[in-house]
Amino acid sequence: MTDDSSSLLTTIELTWIEKQVERWLRFGRPVADTILDRRRRLLSFVPGSVFAFVRWAANDYGTVESHIDIVRTVGFGEDYQTVPCVQPGGEVLLHQSSWPRVQRVLEAIDTIEAQDIDSIEVSPDYWRHLHHRLEARQQPDAYTKARHRAWLRRRALH
């Protein structure tokens, strides 16, 4: 094991080429932000961080890629899934593809934040619930202040 704390960081490469490739962070709290050039930058996160990463791309005929991933970063030795543009990867709490499903997730995030709840503090179980309900084409349960308080109390016990 190394003492180099940067080896524990998870990095995301964001890219913005208007109307061609748009990879952006919907929420998250990076500890470092490195500008690579005018279209690309790297964001770094410590283990245990949660972020939402949107990937969208188009060509002359329209959208060719739409994804959103909500990911919890992992520490040394923890298992993880790979996600494009995310190194090394993380625990994927939610993954949706196609713009209509991405929009549903973005709307759910907006609804949560309208209650003055920080999206990075939302229960990981809720993001999994949202993922599974959308996959099953069912209406997800709302994330309420009461549900959030219960999660915060449960987390404090660990």
N, C-alpha and C positions, 0 to 999 in steps of 0.2 A: 504494500500500500504506500502511496506517496503522500507527502505533506502539501503538495501543490493543490490549493483549494480550487483553482480553475479547472482541474480535472473532474471535479464534482459538479460543475456547472452544466446545465443543458442550454444549448444555443439554438436559436431559430433564425433562419435567413429570410428577411422580408424583402420583397421585390415589388416595385411599382413602376410599370410601364403602361401608362394610361390606355385603357380599353384593349390591352393585349394580355398582360400578366399582372395580376394584383394579388399579392400575398400580404395579409395584414393581421394585426393582433386586434381582436375585439375587446378582450380584457386580459389583465395580467399585470404583475408588478415586477418588471425586470430589475436586476441589480447592476446591469451594465448595458450600454448602448454604443455600438461601434459602427460608424458610418464607413462603408466600403467604397462607395461612389455615389453619384447623385440619384441612383435608382435602387441601390441595395444597402442594407444594413444588417447587423447582427445584434440580437437581443439575447442576454444571458440571464438564467434563472437559477436560484439555489434549489437544492432538493426539497421536495414537499410543496413547491409552488404550483398553482393552478392557473392555466391560461386557456383562452379560446383563440384558435388560429384559423383564419379563413384563407382558402386558396381558390382563386378564380382565374380562368384563362379563356380567351376567345380567338377566333381567326376571322377571316373575311365573311364567313357564313354564319357566325354567331358563337354562342357559348360552347366551349368544348370541355370545360372542367369547372365544377363547383363543389367545394367540400368545406366542412367545418369540423374541427376536432377540438374537444375539450380534453386537456391533458394535465395529469399531475406528474411533475418531474420526480425522478427517483434518485436515491442515493447509491453509493458504492455497493455493489453486490446485489442490488434489487433487480428483479426481473422487469423487463419492459418490452413494449411493442415499438416497432419502427414507424415513423411518420415522415413523409417527404419533407425535406427542409428543416427537420428537427434532429439535432445530434445530442446524445446518441439515440434518443427516443423518449418514451415515458409510458405511464399507465394511461391508456386511452379510456376515458370515462364516457365519452360520447363521440360518435363519428356519424356524420350524415353526408350524403352525396345528392346532387341535383339541387338546382336553385330553389324550387319550392320547399324542400325540406330544410335547406340552409336558412331560408327566410323564417320558417317556423321556429327554428332554434334562436335566431336573432330576435324574434318577437318575444320568445320566452325570457331571454336575457333582459330585454327592455322592460318587461312586466316585473321581473324580480327587482331590477334597479329602480323602478318607479316606486317601490316600497322602501327605498333607502336601505336596501340590502346590497352589500358589495358582492359581486359575482364570484370573486375569488374565495369568499367565505361560505359559499353554498355547499350543502352536504354533497359529497361525492356520490352518495346513493341516489340523490335526486337527478344528477346528470345521467346516471345509468338508467334510472326510471324513464326519463325523457327519451333517451336513445331507444329503449325497448318499445315504448308506446308508439313512437314514430315509425319504427320498423314494422310494428303490427298494425299500423294504420288505425290506431285507437287514440282517443283524446287523452293526453297526459293530465295527471292531477296538477293542480296549481301549487306553487311553492309559496307558502304563506309565512307571515311573521311568526305565527305560533309554531309552525314546522321548523323554522329557522332557529327559534329559541330552544326547541327540543334538541336540535342537532348540536348547538353550542354547548348545552348542558351535558349531553352525552360525550362530546369531544373532551370536555374539561375533566371527565372521569378517567381518561386514559393517561 
